[in-house]
Amino acid sequence: MSLLPVSVSPMQKQMLGYGLALFFMKGLSLIMLPITTRFLSPMQIGELELLAVSASFIGILLSASLHEALYRYCAKHKSLNRKRLIANQLFTLTLLISLSFSLLGLIVTASLEWQEHWPISQQSLLIVWLSLTIEGALAIALAWLRMQDKIEHFCRICMGTSLLQVTLVLLALQLDFGVIGVLWGGLLAHLMQLLLLISSGQLTLQRPQWAFIHTSLRYSLPLMLSGLIAFGLNGAERWFMLHGESLAMVGHYAIAAKFALAMCVLVQPFGMWWMPKRFVMAKQAPIKAAHTTEFGVVYVCALATAIAVIGQWLLTFTLTDTYAMAGQLLVGAIFMVLGKELAELVNLGLLHSHNTPIIFKVNLATTGSTLLCCSFTYQWGVGMIMLNIGAAQLIRALLLYCLSQRYHALPYRHIRMGLYPLVTLTGLISLQCLPNNVYIESGIVVLSVMTLALIFRYPKEYSAHFNKAGA
């Protein structure tokens, strides 16, 4: 009996490969939680989280988003030699910037008289500075390998070094090296990843010209600024939690945030399929584009409620009682990322009409106002911080939706587009307020998902809604 042949396009193979590598890298940290939480206390997890978000912030500065310049300036050349020249120059420039500022950070950190009551140890921060010396070069090397369509090399290197990192971290924890061991494991794995990427991509050091440096930085620095603004709603809250609560609370939140990240990872396959074709569809088939975007919104909303329940069950059965607080923070962590994922879908009109400066202004306004609110209310606890950021993300999504419709209207069913997040918020509030009971939680998930499906499906015709807003 022969199987029917299934044809898979090269693009689908690439998307599948990148999705697999992404899921593997992101999923390992979640899979390892039952092990790492048995070796590390909430305070140690909190220290790791503060180090991670601080490294992310500094990494944005040191990399200067030059990998975006690689996409921009390599794409317009057909010659492989010319592309390789640009990649080598950007790789060298990024490495020089990262090394210079990271060495300065090492010297300043080593010269400081460290206080015992500070939440981060001096040795841990020194290891982070060492890691940052190669952070920008890693971004360039990964982007260059993707541009060459070396999907097999990309997957093997990323998955292999992820397994190496897991092995080194587990060994360090078993030998009772704690936070320091985890950081060394990550540094060694990333160093190995960089060496493999350099070999596979055939990158070499090549002195960039001053004109090229000026052109590249002029393009990439505004993108770096956008990354810093995004950090304000996805990273800076950890420091507010530290001052408003404690280092242990930051650790509990870090556990909850990793489960919320699972929702973002599960959204990625849809995004990888939809993002490349949405602009063409918005122009040629606006009804279909609206339908697909609306389906994405429903998918995100359904995932939010499902992960809120499944995540709580997993937290209960896989982690020790020391981390029971993380389960209470999970709903809030999902509320914080809900608006972010919705905004990525409903900003199609602004992107299609090339109005990215408007997106930047919206991001700047919402981030600035949210950080201002958090600076006045953080002392009221982690719940208020979550409420501020979650509400800001939803307001940002609403603003982008309205502005997108203004500059490039799509035939959405506007009332329904508003009902989807309302149904989800009702489900999340119910999960937070009602007693913890498997039957109640299962009922809330089933009821929420069925309500979303019914709103989306009936009626399913969009042609009647093309010229006017309708239900």
C-alpha positions as CSV (number, residue, x, y, z in Angstrom):
1,M,0.0,0.0,0.0
2,S,1.6,3.3,-1.1
3,L,1.2,6.5,0.7
4,L,0.0,9.6,-1.2
5,P,2.9,11.9,-1.9
6,V,2.8,15.2,0.0
7,S,4.5,18.1,-1.8
8,V,6.2,20.6,0.4
9,S,7.6,23.8,-1.1
10,P,11.1,25.1,-0.2
11,M,9.6,28.0,1.7
12,Q,7.5,25.7,3.8
13,K,10.5,23.5,4.5
14,Q,12.4,26.6,5.7
15,M,9.6,27.8,7.8
16,L,9.3,24.4,9.4
17,G,13.0,24.2,10.0
18,Y,13.2,27.7,11.6
19,G,10.0,26.9,13.6
20,L,11.5,23.7,14.9
21,A,14.8,25.4,15.9
22,L,12.9,28.2,17.6
23,F,10.6,25.9,19.4
24,F,13.5,23.7,20.5
25,M,15.6,26.7,21.8
26,K,12.6,28.4,23.6
27,G,11.1,25.2,24.8
28,L,14.1,23.8,26.5
29,S,14.1,26.5,29.2
30,L,10.5,25.6,30.0
31,I,11.1,21.9,30.0
32,M,14.1,22.3,32.3
33,L,12.1,24.2,34.9
34,P,11.2,21.2,37.1
35,I,14.9,20.4,37.3
36,T,16.4,23.9,37.8
37,T,13.8,24.9,40.4
38,R,14.9,21.9,42.6
39,F,18.4,23.3,42.6
40,L,17.8,27.0,42.7
41,S,15.8,29.0,45.2
42,P,13.3,31.8,44.1
43,M,15.9,34.4,45.0
44,Q,18.5,32.7,42.8
45,I,16.0,32.5,39.9
46,G,15.2,36.2,40.5
47,E,18.9,37.0,40.3
48,L,19.2,35.1,37.0
49,E,16.2,36.9,35.7
50,L,17.5,40.3,36.5
51,L,20.9,39.4,34.9
52,A,19.0,38.2,31.8
53,V,16.9,41.3,31.3
54,S,19.8,43.6,32.0
55,A,21.9,41.7,29.5
56,S,19.1,42.0,27.0
57,F,19.0,45.7,27.5
58,I,22.7,46.2,27.2
59,G,22.8,43.8,24.3
60,I,20.4,46.0,22.3
61,L,22.8,48.9,22.8
62,L,26.0,47.0,22.0
63,S,24.6,45.3,18.9
64,A,23.2,48.6,17.6
65,S,20.7,46.4,15.6
66,L,23.3,46.0,12.9
67,H,21.8,42.7,11.9
68,E,19.0,44.7,10.5
69,A,21.5,46.6,8.3
70,L,22.7,43.2,7.1
71,Y,19.1,42.4,5.9
72,R,18.8,45.9,4.3
73,Y,22.1,46.2,2.4
74,C,22.7,42.6,1.4
75,A,19.2,42.2,-0.1
76,K,19.9,44.7,-2.9
77,H,23.0,42.9,-4.2
78,K,22.9,39.8,-6.3
79,S,26.6,39.0,-6.1
80,L,27.5,36.6,-3.4
81,N,31.0,38.1,-3.0
82,R,29.4,41.6,-2.5
83,K,27.0,40.2,0.1
84,R,29.9,38.4,1.9
85,L,31.9,41.6,1.9
86,I,29.0,43.5,3.6
87,A,28.5,40.6,6.1
88,N,32.2,40.5,7.0
89,Q,32.3,44.3,7.5
90,L,29.2,44.3,9.7
91,F,30.4,41.3,11.6
92,T,33.7,43.1,12.3
93,L,32.0,46.3,13.2
94,T,29.6,44.7,15.7
95,L,32.4,42.7,17.3
96,L,34.5,45.8,17.8
97,I,31.6,47.7,19.3
98,S,30.7,44.8,21.6
99,L,34.3,44.2,22.7
100,S,35.1,47.8,23.4
101,F,32.1,48.6,25.6
102,S,32.0,45.2,27.3
103,L,35.6,45.5,28.3
104,L,34.8,48.9,29.7
105,G,31.9,47.4,31.6
106,L,34.3,44.7,32.9
107,I,36.8,47.2,34.2
108,V,34.1,49.4,35.8
109,T,32.4,46.4,37.5
110,A,35.7,44.9,38.7
111,S,36.8,48.3,40.2
112,L,33.6,48.9,42.1
113,E,33.4,48.2,45.9
114,W,30.5,45.7,45.8
115,Q,27.9,45.8,48.5
116,E,26.6,42.5,49.9
117,H,23.0,43.7,50.0
118,W,22.9,44.4,46.2
119,P,20.6,41.9,44.4
120,I,23.3,40.9,41.8
121,S,26.7,39.5,42.7
122,Q,29.8,41.0,41.2
123,Q,31.0,37.7,39.8
124,S,27.7,37.1,38.0
125,L,27.8,40.5,36.4
126,L,31.4,40.0,35.3
127,I,30.3,36.8,33.5
128,V,27.4,38.7,31.9
129,W,29.9,41.3,30.5
130,L,32.0,38.5,29.1
131,S,28.9,37.1,27.3
132,L,28.0,40.5,25.9
133,T,31.4,40.6,24.0
134,I,30.0,38.1,21.5
135,E,26.2,38.9,21.6
136,G,26.2,41.3,18.6
137,A,28.5,39.0,16.6
138,L,26.1,36.1,17.3
139,A,23.2,38.1,15.9
140,I,25.1,38.9,12.7
141,A,26.3,35.3,12.2
142,L,22.8,33.9,12.7
143,A,21.2,36.4,10.3
144,W,23.9,35.7,7.7
145,L,23.3,31.9,7.9
146,R,19.6,32.5,7.4
147,M,20.2,34.8,4.4
148,Q,22.2,32.0,2.8
149,D,19.2,29.6,3.3
150,K,21.4,27.2,5.1
151,I,18.5,25.9,7.1
152,E,20.0,22.5,7.9
153,H,23.2,24.1,9.3
154,F,21.1,26.6,11.2
155,C,19.0,23.9,12.8
156,R,21.9,21.7,13.7
157,I,24.0,24.5,15.2
158,C,21.1,26.0,17.2
159,M,19.7,22.7,18.5
160,G,23.2,21.2,19.1
161,T,24.4,24.2,21.1
162,S,21.1,24.3,23.0
163,L,21.6,20.7,24.1
164,L,25.2,21.6,25.0
165,Q,24.0,24.4,27.2
166,V,21.5,22.2,28.9
167,T,24.1,19.6,29.6
168,L,26.6,22.2,31.0
169,V,23.9,23.8,33.2
170,L,22.7,20.5,34.6
171,L,26.3,19.5,35.4
172,A,26.9,22.9,37.1
173,L,23.8,22.5,39.2
174,Q,24.7,19.0,40.1
175,L,28.1,20.2,41.3
176,D,26.3,23.0,43.3
177,F,27.8,25.9,41.4
178,G,24.4,27.7,41.5
179,V,23.9,30.9,39.5
180,I,27.5,31.2,38.5
181,G,27.5,27.7,37.0
182,V,24.3,28.5,35.0
183,L,26.0,31.6,33.6
184,W,29.2,29.8,32.7
185,G,27.2,27.1,30.9
186,G,25.4,29.7,28.8
187,L,28.7,31.6,28.0
188,L,30.5,28.4,26.9
189,A,27.6,27.2,24.8
190,H,27.2,30.6,23.0
191,L,31.0,30.8,22.4
192,M,30.8,27.3,20.7
193,Q,27.7,28.5,18.7
194,L,29.6,31.5,17.5
195,L,32.6,29.5,16.3
196,L,30.4,27.0,14.5
197,L,28.4,29.9,12.8
198,I,31.7,31.5,11.7
199,S,32.9,28.3,10.2
200,S,29.5,27.5,8.5
201,G,29.0,31.0,7.2
202,Q,32.7,31.5,6.3
203,L,32.8,34.9,8.0
204,T,36.1,36.7,8.4
205,L,37.3,39.9,10.0
206,Q,37.4,42.8,7.5
207,R,37.9,46.4,8.3
208,P,34.8,48.4,7.4
209,Q,35.1,51.7,5.6
210,W,34.0,54.9,7.4
211,A,31.3,55.7,4.8
212,F,29.9,52.2,5.3
213,I,29.9,52.6,9.1
214,H,28.1,55.9,8.9
215,T,25.5,54.4,6.4
216,S,24.9,51.3,8.5
217,L,24.6,53.0,11.8
218,R,22.3,55.7,10.4
219,Y,19.9,52.9,9.3
220,S,20.2,50.7,12.4
221,L,20.3,53.1,15.3
222,P,16.5,54.1,14.9
223,L,15.7,50.4,15.0
224,M,17.9,50.0,18.1
225,L,15.9,52.8,19.7
226,S,12.7,51.0,18.9
227,G,14.1,47.9,20.6
228,L,14.9,49.9,23.7
229,I,11.3,51.3,23.7
230,A,9.9,47.8,23.4
231,F,12.1,46.8,26.4
232,G,10.1,49.2,28.5
233,L,7.0,47.0,28.3
234,N,8.8,43.7,28.2
235,G,11.7,43.6,30.6
236,A,11.8,46.8,32.7
237,E,9.0,45.6,34.9
238,R,11.4,43.2,36.7
239,W,13.3,46.1,38.2
240,F,10.0,47.7,39.4
241,M,9.0,44.3,41.0
242,L,12.4,44.2,42.7
243,H,11.9,47.6,44.3
244,G,8.2,47.0,45.0
245,E,8.4,43.5,46.3
246,S,11.5,41.4,46.6
247,L,14.1,39.4,44.7
248,A,12.2,36.2,45.4
249,M,9.1,37.7,43.9
250,V,11.0,38.4,40.7
251,G,11.9,34.7,40.7
252,H,8.3,33.7,41.0
253,Y,7.4,36.1,38.2
254,A,10.2,34.7,36.0
255,I,8.7,31.2,36.3
256,A,5.2,32.5,35.4
257,A,6.6,34.5,32.5
258,K,8.3,31.4,31.0
259,F,4.9,29.7,30.9
260,A,3.4,32.8,29.3
261,L,6.2,32.7,26.8
262,A,4.8,29.3,25.8
263,M,1.8,31.1,24.4
264,C,4.1,33.4,22.3
265,V,6.0,30.4,21.0
266,L,2.8,28.6,19.9
267,V,1.7,31.7,18.1
268,Q,5.0,31.7,16.1
269,P,4.0,29.0,13.5
270,F,0.9,31.1,12.5
271,G,3.0,34.2,12.3
272,M,5.8,32.6,10.2
273,W,3.1,31.4,7.8
274,W,1.1,34.7,7.7
275,M,3.7,37.5,7.9
276,P,5.4,36.9,4.5
277,K,2.1,36.9,2.5
278,R,0.0,39.4,4.4
279,F,1.0,42.5,2.4
280,V,0.2,40.9,-1.0
281,M,-3.1,39.6,0.4
282,A,-4.1,42.9,1.9
283,K,-3.7,44.5,-1.6
284,Q,-5.1,41.7,-3.8
285,A,-7.7,40.1,-1.5
286,P,-8.6,42.4,1.4
287,I,-11.5,40.3,2.6
288,K,-9.3,37.2,2.9
289,A,-6.7,39.3,4.6
290,A,-9.2,40.5,7.2
291,H,-10.5,37.0,7.7
292,T,-7.0,35.6,8.2
293,T,-6.1,38.4,10.7
294,E,-9.3,37.8,12.6
295,F,-8.6,34.1,12.8
296,G,-5.2,35.0,14.2
297,V,-6.8,37.1,16.9
298,V,-9.1,34.3,17.8
299,Y,-6.2,31.9,17.9
300,V,-4.2,34.2,20.2
301,C,-7.2,34.7,22.5
302,A,-8.0,30.9,22.7
303,L,-4.3,30.2,23.5
304,A,-4.3,32.8,26.3
305,T,-7.1,31.1,28.2
306,A,-5.9,27.6,27.5
307,I,-2.3,28.3,28.6
308,A,-3.5,30.0,31.7
309,V,-5.2,26.8,32.9
310,I,-2.7,24.2,31.5
311,G,0.2,26.3,32.8
312,Q,-1.3,26.3,36.3
313,W,-1.8,22.6,36.3
314,L,1.8,22.1,35.1
315,L,3.1,24.5,37.8
316,T,1.2,22.5,40.4
317,F,2.3,19.1,39.4
318,T,5.9,19.7,38.2
319,L,7.3,22.3,40.6
320,T,7.8,22.2,44.4
321,D,5.6,24.0,46.8
322,T,8.3,26.7,47.1
323,Y,7.1,28.0,43.8
324,A,3.4,28.0,44.5
325,M,3.3,31.8,44.1
326,A,4.2,31.5,40.5
327,G,0.9,29.9,39.7
328,Q,-0.9,32.9,41.2
329,L,1.1,35.2,38.8
330,L,0.5,33.2,35.7
331,V,-2.8,34.8,34.7
332,G,-1.3,38.2,35.1
333,A,1.8,37.2,33.0
334,I,-0.5,36.1,30.2
335,F,-2.5,39.3,30.5
336,M,0.7,41.2,30.0
337,V,1.6,39.5,26.6
338,L,-2.0,39.3,25.3
339,G,-2.0,42.8,23.9
340,K,1.5,42.5,22.5
341,E,0.5,39.5,20.4
342,L,-2.7,41.2,19.2
343,A,-0.8,44.3,18.2
344,E,1.5,42.3,15.9
345,L,-1.6,41.2,14.0
346,V,-3.7,44.3,13.8
347,N,-1.0,46.8,12.7
348,L,-1.2,45.5,9.1
349,G,-2.7,48.7,7.7
350,L,0.1,50.9,9.0
351,L,2.8,48.6,7.7
352,H,1.1,48.2,4.3
353,S,0.9,52.0,3.9
354,H,4.5,52.4,5.1
355,N,3.5,54.5,8.1
356,T,6.1,52.9,10.5
357,P,6.9,56.3,12.1
358,I,3.3,56.2,13.5
359,I,4.0,52.8,15.1
360,F,7.1,54.2,16.6
361,K,5.2,57.2,18.1
362,V,2.5,54.9,19.5
363,N,5.1,52.6,21.1
364,L,7.0,55.6,22.5
365,A,3.8,57.2,24.0
366,T,2.5,54.0,25.5
367,T,5.9,52.9,26.9
368,G,6.6,56.3,28.4
369,S,3.2,56.7,30.0
370,T,3.3,53.1,31.4
371,L,6.8,53.5,32.9
372,L,5.6,56.7,34.5
373,C,2.6,55.0,36.0
374,C,4.7,52.1,37.2
375,S,7.2,54.6,38.9
376,F,4.3,55.9,41.0
377,T,2.4,52.7,41.7
378,Y,5.1,50.0,41.9
379,Q,5.0,50.1,45.8
380,W,1.5,48.6,45.6
381,G,2.9,45.3,44.5
382,V,3.4,43.0,41.5
383,G,-0.3,43.0,40.7
384,M,-0.4,46.7,40.0
385,I,2.7,46.5,37.8
386,M,1.1,43.6,35.8
387,L,-2.2,45.6,35.5
388,N,-0.4,48.7,34.2
389,I,1.6,46.9,31.6
390,G,-1.2,44.5,30.5
391,A,-3.6,47.5,30.1
392,A,-0.9,49.5,28.2
393,Q,-0.4,46.6,25.8
394,L,-4.1,46.4,25.0
395,I,-4.4,50.1,24.6
396,R,-1.5,50.0,22.2
397,A,-3.1,47.3,20.2
398,L,-6.4,49.3,20.1
399,L,-4.5,52.4,18.9
400,L,-2.7,50.5,16.2
401,Y,-5.9,48.9,15.1
402,C,-7.7,52.2,14.7
403,L,-4.8,53.9,13.0
404,S,-4.3,51.0,10.6
405,Q,-7.9,51.3,9.6
406,R,-7.5,55.0,9.0
407,Y,-4.5,54.6,6.7
408,H,-5.5,51.3,5.0
409,A,-8.9,50.1,5.9
410,L,-9.6,46.3,5.8
411,P,-13.1,44.9,6.0
412,Y,-12.9,43.7,9.6
413,R,-16.1,42.9,11.6
414,H,-15.3,45.5,14.1
415,I,-17.7,44.6,16.9
416,R,-16.4,41.0,16.8
417,M,-12.8,42.2,16.8
418,G,-13.7,43.9,20.1
419,L,-15.6,41.0,21.5
420,Y,-12.6,38.5,21.2
421,P,-10.4,40.2,23.8
422,L,-13.4,40.9,26.0
423,V,-14.3,37.2,26.1
424,T,-10.7,36.4,26.9
425,L,-10.4,38.9,29.6
426,T,-13.6,37.6,31.2
427,G,-12.1,34.1,31.2
428,L,-8.8,35.3,32.7
429,I,-10.5,37.3,35.4
430,S,-12.7,34.3,36.2
431,L,-9.7,32.0,36.5
432,Q,-8.0,34.5,38.8
433,C,-11.0,35.1,41.1
434,L,-12.7,31.7,41.3
435,P,-11.4,28.9,43.5
436,N,-8.8,26.5,42.1
437,N,-10.8,23.5,40.9
438,V,-10.1,21.3,37.9
439,Y,-13.7,21.2,36.8
440,I,-14.3,24.9,37.1
441,E,-11.0,25.7,35.2
442,S,-11.8,23.2,32.5
443,G,-15.3,24.7,32.1
444,I,-14.0,28.2,31.8
445,V,-11.6,27.1,29.0
446,V,-14.2,25.2,27.1
447,L,-16.8,28.0,27.4
448,S,-14.3,30.7,26.4
449,V,-13.0,28.8,23.3
450,M,-16.5,27.8,22.2
451,T,-17.7,31.4,22.6
452,L,-14.8,32.6,20.5
453,A,-15.5,30.0,17.9
454,L,-19.1,30.9,17.7
455,I,-18.5,34.6,17.4
456,F,-15.9,34.0,14.7
457,R,-18.0,31.5,12.6
458,Y,-21.5,33.0,12.5
459,P,-22.0,34.5,10.0
460,K,-18.8,33.8,8.1
461,E,-19.4,36.0,5.0
462,Y,-17.3,39.1,4.8
463,S,-18.6,40.7,1.6
464,A,-21.5,42.4,3.4
465,H,-19.0,44.1,5.7
466,F,-16.7,45.5,3.1
467,N,-18.2,49.0,2.9
468,K,-19.4,49.4,6.5
469,A,-18.6,48.3,10.0
470,G,-20.8,45.5,11.0
471,A,-21.2,42.8,13.6
